[in-house]
């Protein structure tokens, strides 16, 4: 049973690889990857908590964070251009 499912998943993976290669051929280039700090694996987003007088509060994303690699720059804007330590975060792959 399990081996049949694994075979199906491997076939689907191979099909998707071929489809990806075809799309790259059609586009004529690799798709652009975001090169801003917020899409880096080392960027830690900063949030602020707003408390509400009625009920609970909520967290809001700020437009900056900090880097956990390299010079560990604090208060880096999320849209800043990346540095030599850039690694594309998993959610952008």
MARLOTI-120035 format. One record per atom (N, C-alpha, C): chain; residue number from 0; residue in three letters; atom name; y, z, x. Coordinates in pm, 1 decimal, decimal comma. Layout:
N
+--------+-----+---------+-------+----------+----------+----------+
! cadena ! num ! residuo ! atomo !       yy !       zz !       xx !
+--------+-----+---------+-------+----------+----------+----------+
!      A ! NUM !     Ala !    CA !        Y !        Z !        X !
...
+--------+-----+---------+-------+----------+----------+----------+
! end
This chain:
93
+--------+-----+---------+-------+----------+----------+----------+
! cadena ! num ! residuo ! atomo !       yy !       zz !       xx !
+--------+-----+---------+-------+----------+----------+----------+
!      A !   0 !     Unk !     N !   -119,7 !      0,0 !     81,6 !
!      A !   0 !     Unk !    CA !      0,0 !      0,0 !      0,0 !
!      A !   0 !     Unk !     C !    126,0 !      0,0 !     85,9 !
!      A !   1 !     Unk !     N !    135,9 !     99,4 !    172,3 !
!      A !   1 !     Unk !    CA !    254,3 !    112,9 !    256,8 !
!      A !   1 !     Unk !     C !    270,2 !     -6,9 !    349,0 !
!      A !   2 !     Unk !     N !    159,8 !    -56,0 !    401,9 !
!      A !   2 !     Unk !    CA !    167,1 !   -170,5 !    493,5 !
!      A !   2 !     Unk !     C !    220,8 !   -294,6 !    422,9 !
!      A !   3 !     Unk !     N !    189,5 !   -312,5 !    295,7 !
!      A !   3 !     Unk !    CA !    243,3 !   -425,3 !    219,7 !
!      A !   3 !     Unk !     C !    394,1 !   -413,8 !    204,7 !
!      A !   4 !     Unk !     N !    442,1 !   -292,9 !    180,6 !
!      A !   4 !     Unk !    CA !    586,3 !   -271,2 !    168,5 !
!      A !   4 !     Unk !     C !    656,7 !   -296,2 !    300,5 !
!      A !   5 !     Unk !     N !    595,5 !   -252,8 !    410,1 !
!      A !   5 !     Unk !    CA !    652,5 !   -275,3 !    543,0 !
!      A !   5 !     Unk !     C !    659,9 !   -424,5 !    572,0 !
!      A !   6 !     Unk !     N !    556,2 !   -497,7 !    538,7 !
!      A !   6 !     Unk !    CA !    554,6 !   -642,8 !    559,7 !
!      A !   6 !     Unk !     C !    666,3 !   -709,1 !    480,0 !
!      A !   7 !     Unk !     N !    683,8 !   -667,6 !    355,2 !
!      A !   7 !     Unk !    CA !    790,9 !   -722,8 !    271,4 !
!      A !   7 !     Unk !     C !    928,2 !   -692,7 !    331,4 !
!      A !   8 !     Unk !     N !    946,4 !   -571,3 !    381,2 !
!      A !   8 !     Unk !    CA !   1074,4 !   -534,6 !    441,2 !
!      A !   8 !     Unk !     C !   1101,1 !   -614,3 !    568,6 !
!      A !   9 !     Unk !     N !    997,8 !   -636,4 !    649,5 !
!      A !   9 !     Unk !    CA !   1013,2 !   -716,3 !    771,1 !
!      A !   9 !     Unk !     C !   1049,0 !   -860,7 !    737,3 !
!      A !  10 !     Unk !     N !    987,4 !   -915,0 !    633,9 !
!      A !  10 !     Unk !    CA !   1018,9 !  -1051,1 !    590,9 !
!      A !  10 !     Unk !     C !   1163,0 !  -1060,1 !    541,6 !
!      A !  11 !     Unk !     N !   1206,4 !   -960,3 !    465,5 !
!      A !  11 !     Unk !    CA !   1344,4 !   -957,6 !    416,5 !
!      A !  11 !     Unk !     C !   1442,2 !   -947,0 !    533,4 !
!      A !  12 !     Unk !     N !   1410,2 !   -865,2 !    630,5 !
!      A !  12 !     Unk !    CA !   1494,9 !   -850,1 !    749,3 !
!      A !  12 !     Unk !     C !   1507,0 !   -982,9 !    824,1 !
!      A !  13 !     Unk !     N !   1396,5 !  -1050,8 !    840,5 !
!      A !  13 !     Unk !    CA !   1397,5 !  -1180,1 !    909,3 !
!      A !  13 !     Unk !     C !   1479,3 !  -1282,0 !    831,5 !
!      A !  14 !     Unk !     N !   1465,1 !  -1281,5 !    698,8 !
!      A !  14 !     Unk !    CA !   1543,2 !  -1372,7 !    614,4 !
!      A !  14 !     Unk !     C !   1692,2 !  -1345,3 !    629,2 !
!      A !  15 !     Unk !     N !   1729,5 !  -1217,6 !    631,4 !
!      A !  15 !     Unk !    CA !   1870,3 !  -1181,0 !    645,9 !
!      A !  15 !     Unk !     C !   1925,0 !  -1219,6 !    783,4 !
!      A !  16 !     Unk !     N !   1843,6 !  -1207,6 !    887,3 !
!      A !  16 !     Unk !    CA !   1885,9 !  -1250,2 !   1020,9 !
!      A !  16 !     Unk !     C !   1915,3 !  -1399,6 !   1022,1 !
!      A !  17 !     Unk !     N !   1827,2 !  -1477,9 !    961,4 !
!      A !  17 !     Unk !    CA !   1848,1 !  -1622,4 !    955,6 !
!      A !  17 !     Unk !     C !   1973,4 !  -1657,6 !    875,5 !
!      A !  18 !     Unk !     N !   1993,8 !  -1586,7 !    766,1 !
!      A !  18 !     Unk !    CA !   2113,2 !  -1609,4 !    684,5 !
!      A !  18 !     Unk !     C !   2239,4 !  -1575,2 !    762,5 !
!      A !  19 !     Unk !     N !   2234,8 !  -1466,3 !    838,4 !
!      A !  19 !     Unk !    CA !   2348,0 !  -1425,7 !    920,3 !
!      A !  19 !     Unk !     C !   2379,2 !  -1531,2 !   1026,6 !
!      A !  20 !     Unk !     N !   2276,1 !  -1583,0 !   1092,4 !
!      A !  20 !     Unk !    CA !   2295,1 !  -1687,9 !   1192,9 !
!      A !  20 !     Unk !     C !   2356,4 !  -1812,4 !   1129,9 !
!      A !  21 !     Unk !     N !   2311,3 !  -1846,8 !   1010,5 !
!      A !  21 !     Unk !    CA !   2364,9 !  -1963,6 !    940,6 !
!      A !  21 !     Unk !     C !   2512,4 !  -1944,2 !    907,3 !
!      A !  22 !     Unk !     N !   2548,3 !  -1825,9 !    861,1 !
!      A !  22 !     Unk !    CA !   2688,6 !  -1799,0 !    830,2 !
!      A !  22 !     Unk !     C !   2775,0 !  -1804,9 !    955,6 !
!      A !  23 !     Unk !     N !   2725,4 !  -1753,4 !   1066,4 !
!      A !  23 !     Unk !    CA !   2800,4 !  -1761,8 !   1192,5 !
!      A !  23 !     Unk !     C !   2818,9 !  -1907,3 !   1235,0 !
!      A !  24 !     Unk !     N !   2715,2 !  -1987,4 !   1215,5 !
!      A !  24 !     Unk !    CA !   2725,7 !  -2128,8 !   1249,6 !
!      A !  24 !     Unk !     C !   2830,7 !  -2197,5 !   1162,4 !
!      A !  25 !     Unk !     N !   2830,1 !  -2165,8 !   1032,4 !
!      A !  25 !     Unk !    CA !   2926,0 !  -2224,9 !    939,7 !
!      A !  25 !     Unk !     C !   3068,9 !  -2182,5 !    975,7 !
!      A !  26 !     Unk !     N !   3086,1 !  -2054,6 !   1004,8 !
!      A !  26 !     Unk !    CA !   3218,8 !  -2005,6 !   1040,3 !
!      A !  26 !     Unk !     C !   3264,0 !  -2056,5 !   1176,9 !
!      A !  27 !     Unk !     N !   3168,6 !  -2082,6 !   1262,8 !
!      A !  27 !     Unk !    CA !   3201,5 !  -2132,7 !   1395,4 !
!      A !  27 !     Unk !     C !   3241,2 !  -2024,8 !   1493,9 !
!      A !  28 !     Unk !     N !   3230,5 !  -1901,3 !   1454,8 !
!      A !  28 !     Unk !    CA !   3267,6 !  -1791,4 !   1544,3 !
!      A !  28 !     Unk !     C !   3211,5 !  -1661,8 !   1489,2 !
!      A !  29 !     Unk !     N !   3217,9 !  -1560,5 !   1572,2 !
!      A !  29 !     Unk !    CA !   3178,1 !  -1426,5 !   1529,1 !
!      A !  29 !     Unk !     C !   3284,7 !  -1372,7 !   1433,8 !
!      A !  30 !     Unk !     N !   3245,7 !  -1300,8 !   1331,1 !
!      A !  30 !     Unk !    CA !   3347,0 !  -1240,2 !   1244,0 !
!      A !  30 !     Unk !     C !   3428,0 !  -1136,8 !   1321,1 !
!      A !  31 !     Unk !     N !   3556,5 !  -1129,5 !   1289,8 !
!      A !  31 !     Unk !    CA !   3643,2 !  -1033,6 !   1357,7 !
!      A !  31 !     Unk !     C !   3606,6 !   -892,0 !   1318,3 !
!      A !  32 !     Unk !     N !   3605,9 !   -804,8 !   1416,8 !
!      A !  32 !     Unk !    CA !   3580,1 !   -664,4 !   1391,7 !
!      A !  32 !     Unk !     C !   3713,9 !   -592,2 !   1390,2 !
!      A !  33 !     Unk !     N !   3727,7 !   -493,0 !   1304,9 !
!      A !  33 !     Unk !    CA !   3853,5 !   -418,0 !   1305,5 !
!      A !  33 !     Unk !     C !   3871,6 !   -348,9 !   1439,7 !
!      A !  34 !     Unk !     N !   3990,5 !   -358,6 !   1497,9 !
!      A !  34 !     Unk !    CA !   4015,9 !   -299,7 !   1628,3 !
!      A !  34 !     Unk !     C !   4128,0 !   -196,5 !   1618,7 !
!      A !  35 !     Unk !     N !   4126,8 !   -117,7 !   1513,5 !
!      A !  35 !     Unk !    CA !   4223,1 !     -9,5 !   1502,6 !
!      A !  35 !     Unk !     C !   4149,7 !    123,5 !   1513,5 !
!      A !  36 !     Unk !     N !   4224,0 !    226,9 !   1544,2 !
!      A !  36 !     Unk !    CA !   4163,0 !    357,5 !   1571,2 !
!      A !  36 !     Unk !     C !   4078,0 !    408,2 !   1455,4 !
!      A !  37 !     Unk !     N !   4121,0 !    384,8 !   1332,5 !
!      A !  37 !     Unk !    CA !   4048,1 !    440,6 !   1218,6 !
!      A !  37 !     Unk !     C !   3907,6 !    383,1 !   1204,1 !
!      A !  38 !     Unk !     N !   3877,8 !    269,9 !   1266,1 !
!      A !  38 !     Unk !    CA !   3743,8 !    213,9 !   1257,7 !
!      A !  38 !     Unk !     C !   3660,4 !    245,6 !   1381,8 !
!      A !  39 !     Unk !     N !   3713,1 !    330,7 !   1470,3 !
!      A !  39 !     Unk !    CA !   3642,5 !    370,0 !   1592,0 !
!      A !  39 !     Unk !     C !   3553,2 !    491,2 !   1564,3 !
!      A !  40 !     Unk !     N !   3437,3 !    493,4 !   1629,0 !
!      A !  40 !     Unk !    CA !   3342,7 !    604,1 !   1612,5 !
!      A !  40 !     Unk !     C !   3398,1 !    735,6 !   1668,2 !
!      A !  41 !     Unk !     N !   3496,4 !    728,7 !   1759,0 !
!      A !  41 !     Unk !    CA !   3550,9 !    848,5 !   1821,5 !
!      A !  41 !     Unk !     C !   3674,8 !    903,3 !   1749,3 !
!      A !  42 !     Unk !     N !   3720,8 !    834,7 !   1645,3 !
!      A !  42 !     Unk !    CA !   3841,8 !    877,5 !   1573,4 !
!      A !  42 !     Unk !     C !   3805,5 !    980,8 !   1466,9 !
!      A !  43 !     Unk !     N !   3873,7 !   1093,7 !   1469,1 !
!      A !  43 !     Unk !    CA !   3855,2 !   1197,7 !   1368,5 !
!      A !  43 !     Unk !     C !   3977,9 !   1197,1 !   1277,2 !
!      A !  44 !     Unk !     N !   3955,6 !   1163,6 !   1152,3 !
!      A !  44 !     Unk !    CA !   4063,4 !   1155,8 !   1053,5 !
!      A !  44 !     Unk !     C !   4113,5 !   1295,8 !   1020,1 !
!      A !  45 !     Unk !     N !   4244,8 !   1310,9 !   1003,6 !
!      A !  45 !     Unk !    CA !   4302,3 !   1438,2 !    961,7 !
!      A !  45 !     Unk !     C !   4331,4 !   1434,0 !    811,4 !
!      A !  46 !     Unk !     N !   4313,6 !   1549,8 !    746,8 !
!      A !  46 !     Unk !    CA !   4336,6 !   1564,4 !    603,3 !
!      A !  46 !     Unk !     C !   4425,5 !   1686,0 !    580,9 !
!      A !  47 !     Unk !     N !   4489,4 !   1689,9 !    465,6 !
!      A !  47 !     Unk !    CA !   4566,7 !   1807,0 !    425,9 !
!      A !  47 !     Unk !     C !   4516,8 !   1849,5 !    287,8 !
!      A !  48 !     Unk !     N !   4513,5 !   1980,1 !    266,1 !
!      A !  48 !     Unk !    CA !   4467,3 !   2033,9 !    138,7 !
!      A !  48 !     Unk !     C !   4588,1 !   2072,6 !     54,7 !
!      A !  49 !     Unk !     N !   4597,7 !   2013,2 !    -62,1 !
!      A !  49 !     Unk !    CA !   4703,9 !   2048,3 !   -156,4 !
!      A !  49 !     Unk !     C !   4642,8 !   2136,4 !   -264,0 !
!      A !  50 !     Unk !     N !   4689,9 !   2259,5 !   -272,8 !
!      A !  50 !     Unk !    CA !   4636,1 !   2347,3 !   -376,8 !
!      A !  50 !     Unk !     C !   4715,3 !   2326,6 !   -504,9 !
!      A !  51 !     Unk !     N !   4645,2 !   2326,2 !   -613,8 !
!      A !  51 !     Unk !    CA !   4708,5 !   2310,1 !   -743,7 !
!      A !  51 !     Unk !     C !   4716,9 !   2446,4 !   -810,5 !
!      A !  52 !     Unk !     N !   4825,3 !   2470,2 !   -882,9 !
!      A !  52 !     Unk !    CA !   4840,8 !   2599,4 !   -949,4 !
!      A !  52 !     Unk !     C !   4738,8 !   2615,2 !  -1062,6 !
!      A !  53 !     Unk !     N !   4700,1 !   2505,2 !  -1124,1 !
!      A !  53 !     Unk !    CA !   4599,1 !   2509,3 !  -1230,1 !
!      A !  53 !     Unk !     C !   4472,8 !   2442,9 !  -1177,5 !
!      A !  54 !     Unk !     N !   4363,8 !   2514,1 !  -1176,5 !
!      A !  54 !     Unk !    CA !   4237,9 !   2457,9 !  -1126,8 !
!      A !  54 !     Unk !     C !   4236,1 !   2455,3 !   -975,3 !
!      A !  55 !     Unk !     N !   4157,9 !   2363,9 !   -921,7 !
!      A !  55 !     Unk !    CA !   4143,3 !   2352,5 !   -776,6 !
!      A !  55 !     Unk !     C !   4236,9 !   2249,4 !   -718,2 !
!      A !  56 !     Unk !     N !   4243,7 !   2249,2 !   -587,4 !
!      A !  56 !     Unk !    CA !   4326,9 !   2152,2 !   -517,1 !
!      A !  56 !     Unk !     C !   4244,5 !   2031,3 !   -475,2 !
!      A !  57 !     Unk !     N !   4302,7 !   1952,3 !   -385,1 !
!      A !  57 !     Unk !    CA !   4236,0 !   1831,2 !   -340,9 !
!      A !  57 !     Unk !     C !   4277,9 !   1799,6 !   -199,0 !
!      A !  58 !     Unk !     N !   4188,8 !   1732,7 !   -124,0 !
!      A !  58 !     Unk !    CA !   4219,4 !   1688,6 !     11,4 !
!      A !  58 !     Unk !     C !   4276,9 !   1547,7 !      6,0 !
!      A !  59 !     Unk !     N !   4378,0 !   1524,5 !     87,4 !
!      A !  59 !     Unk !    CA !   4440,0 !   1393,9 !     97,2 !
!      A !  59 !     Unk !     C !   4436,4 !   1347,5 !    242,1 !
!      A !  60 !     Unk !     N !   4397,9 !   1223,4 !    261,8 !
!      A !  60 !     Unk !    CA !   4390,2 !   1166,8 !    395,8 !
!      A !  60 !     Unk !     C !   4532,0 !   1143,9 !    450,2 !
!      A !  61 !     Unk !     N !   4555,6 !   1189,2 !    572,7 !
!      A !  61 !     Unk !    CA !   4682,8 !   1163,7 !    638,6 !
!      A !  61 !     Unk !     C !   4674,2 !   1032,7 !    716,3 !
!      A !  62 !     Unk !     N !   4787,7 !    982,1 !    762,7 !
!      A !  62 !     Unk !    CA !   4790,8 !    856,2 !    834,4 !
!      A !  62 !     Unk !     C !   4766,6 !    874,5 !    984,6 !
!      A !  63 !     Unk !     N !   4706,9 !    985,2 !   1024,0 !
!      A !  63 !     Unk !    CA !   4676,9 !   1006,2 !   1165,3 !
!      A !  63 !     Unk !     C !   4554,6 !   1093,6 !   1181,0 !
!      A !  64 !     Unk !     N !   4508,0 !   1103,5 !   1303,2 !
!      A !  64 !     Unk !    CA !   4392,0 !   1184,2 !   1337,2 !
!      A !  64 !     Unk !     C !   4394,4 !   1209,1 !   1486,1 !
!      A !  65 !     Unk !     N !   4278,1 !   1224,9 !   1544,6 !
!      A !  65 !     Unk !    CA !   4274,0 !   1239,3 !   1690,3 !
!      A !  65 !     Unk !     C !   4147,8 !   1174,9 !   1746,5 !
!      A !  66 !     Unk !     N !   4151,2 !   1150,2 !   1876,9 !
!      A !  66 !     Unk !    CA !   4043,0 !   1083,0 !   1947,4 !
!      A !  66 !     Unk !     C !   3957,8 !   1187,1 !   2019,1 !
!      A !  67 !     Unk !     N !   3826,9 !   1170,9 !   2013,9 !
!      A !  67 !     Unk !    CA !   3737,6 !   1264,3 !   2081,5 !
!      A !  67 !     Unk !     C !   3683,2 !   1206,0 !   2211,2 !
!      A !  68 !     Unk !     N !   3735,0 !   1093,5 !   2253,2 !
!      A !  68 !     Unk !    CA !   3688,8 !   1027,4 !   2375,8 !
!      A !  68 !     Unk !     C !   3808,9 !   1001,1 !   2465,8 !
!      A !  69 !     Unk !     N !   3785,1 !    979,9 !   2591,6 !
!      A !  69 !     Unk !    CA !   3893,3 !    942,9 !   2681,7 !
!      A !  69 !     Unk !     C !   3989,8 !   1056,7 !   2703,9 !
!      A !  70 !     Unk !     N !   4118,3 !   1030,6 !   2677,6 !
!      A !  70 !     Unk !    CA !   4223,6 !   1128,8 !   2703,9 !
!      A !  70 !     Unk !     C !   4240,7 !   1228,4 !   2590,1 !
!      A !  71 !     Unk !     N !   4163,5 !   1214,8 !   2485,6 !
!      A !  71 !     Unk !    CA !   4167,5 !   1306,0 !   2370,5 !
!      A !  71 !     Unk !     C !   4309,8 !   1322,7 !   2316,3 !
!      A !  72 !     Unk !     N !   4368,8 !   1210,8 !   2284,4 !
!      A !  72 !     Unk !    CA !   4505,9 !   1208,0 !   2234,4 !
!      A !  72 !     Unk !     C !   4508,7 !   1264,8 !   2093,4 !
!      A !  73 !     Unk !     N !   4597,3 !   1356,4 !   2071,1 !
!      A !  73 !     Unk !    CA !   4613,1 !   1413,9 !   1937,4 !
!      A !  73 !     Unk !     C !   4720,0 !   1335,2 !   1861,0 !
!      A !  74 !     Unk !     N !   4713,6 !   1342,7 !   1732,1 !
!      A !  74 !     Unk !    CA !   4808,7 !   1276,8 !   1642,7 !
!      A !  74 !     Unk !     C !   4820,2 !   1128,3 !   1671,6 !
!      A !  75 !     Unk !     N !   4708,9 !   1061,7 !   1669,0 !
!      A !  75 !     Unk !    CA !   4702,6 !    917,7 !   1687,2 !
!      A !  75 !     Unk !     C !   4708,7 !    853,4 !   1549,1 !
!      A !  76 !     Unk !     N !   4795,5 !    756,1 !   1531,9 !
!      A !  76 !     Unk !    CA !   4806,2 !    688,0 !   1402,7 !
!      A !  76 !     Unk !     C !   4678,4 !    609,4 !   1375,9 !
!      A !  77 !     Unk !     N !   4633,7 !    609,9 !   1252,8 !
!      A !  77 !     Unk !    CA !   4508,0 !    544,4 !   1216,2 !
!      A !  77 !     Unk !     C !   4511,1 !    394,5 !   1242,8 !
!      A !  78 !     Unk !     N !   4627,6 !    332,7 !   1233,2 !
!      A !  78 !     Unk !    CA !   4639,6 !    187,8 !   1251,9 !
!      A !  78 !     Unk !     C !   4674,2 !    149,3 !   1395,3 !
!      A !  79 !     Unk !     N !   4677,0 !    245,6 !   1488,5 !
!      A !  79 !     Unk !    CA !   4703,8 !    214,1 !   1629,2 !
!      A !  79 !     Unk !     C !   4599,2 !    117,8 !   1682,6 !
!      A !  80 !     Unk !     N !   4640,4 !     37,0 !   1780,6 !
!      A !  80 !     Unk !    CA !   4545,2 !    -49,4 !   1850,0 !
!      A !  80 !     Unk !     C !   4453,9 !     38,2 !   1934,5 !
!      A !  81 !     Unk !     N !   4333,5 !     -7,2 !   1954,0 !
!      A !  81 !     Unk !    CA !   4233,6 !     74,0 !   2021,4 !
!      A !  81 !     Unk !     C !   4250,4 !     72,4 !   2173,4 !
!      A !  82 !     Unk !     N !   4178,9 !    164,5 !   2236,4 !
!      A !  82 !     Unk !    CA !   4181,5 !    176,9 !   2381,9 !
!      A !  82 !     Unk !     C !   4049,9 !    124,5 !   2439,9 !
!      A !  83 !     Unk !     N !   4029,7 !    146,1 !   2569,1 !
!      A !  83 !     Unk !    CA !   3908,1 !     96,7 !   2635,5 !
!      A !  83 !     Unk !     C !   3782,8 !    171,4 !   2592,1 !
!      A !  84 !     Unk !     N !   3795,9 !    282,7 !   2519,5 !
!      A !  84 !     Unk !    CA !   3680,5 !    360,0 !   2476,4 !
!      A !  84 !     Unk !     C !   3632,6 !    322,4 !   2336,6 !
!      A !  85 !     Unk !     N !   3691,0 !    218,8 !   2276,8 !
!      A !  85 !     Unk !    CA !   3660,1 !    180,3 !   2139,4 !
!      A !  85 !     Unk !     C !   3512,0 !    149,5 !   2120,5 !
!      A !  86 !     Unk !     N !   3453,2 !    211,0 !   2018,2 !
!      A !  86 !     Unk !    CA !   3317,0 !    180,9 !   1972,6 !
!      A !  86 !     Unk !     C !   3326,2 !    169,9 !   1821,4 !
!      A !  87 !     Unk !     N !   3283,4 !     57,5 !   1768,2 !
!      A !  87 !     Unk !    CA !   3291,6 !     35,2 !   1624,5 !
!      A !  87 !     Unk !     C !   3209,3 !    139,4 !   1551,2 !
!      A !  88 !     Unk !     N !   3270,9 !    208,7 !   1454,4 !
!      A !  88 !     Unk !    CA !   3201,8 !    310,8 !   1377,1 !
!      A !  88 !     Unk !     C !   3092,2 !    252,0 !   1290,9 !
!      A !  89 !     Unk !     N !   2993,3 !    332,6 !   1258,3 !
!      A !  89 !     Unk !    CA !   2875,8 !    285,9 !   1183,9 !
!      A !  89 !     Unk !     C !   2911,2 !    227,8 !   1047,9 !
!      A !  90 !     Unk !     N !   3014,0 !    281,9 !    980,8 !
!      A !  90 !     Unk !    CA !   3047,5 !    232,7 !    847,8 !
!      A !  90 !     Unk !     C !   3112,7 !     94,4 !    851,3 !
!      A !  91 !     Unk !     N !   3148,6 !     43,6 !    971,5 !
!      A !  91 !     Unk !    CA !   3210,7 !    -86,9 !    983,5 !
!      A !  91 !     Unk !     C !   3116,7 !   -192,9 !   1038,9 !
!      A !  92 !     Unk !     N !   2993,6 !   -153,3 !   1072,2 !
!      A !  92 !     Unk !    CA !   2899,4 !   -248,2 !   1132,3 !
!      A !  92 !     Unk !     C !   2835,2 !   -330,9 !   1024,0 !
+--------+-----+---------+-------+----------+----------+----------+
! end
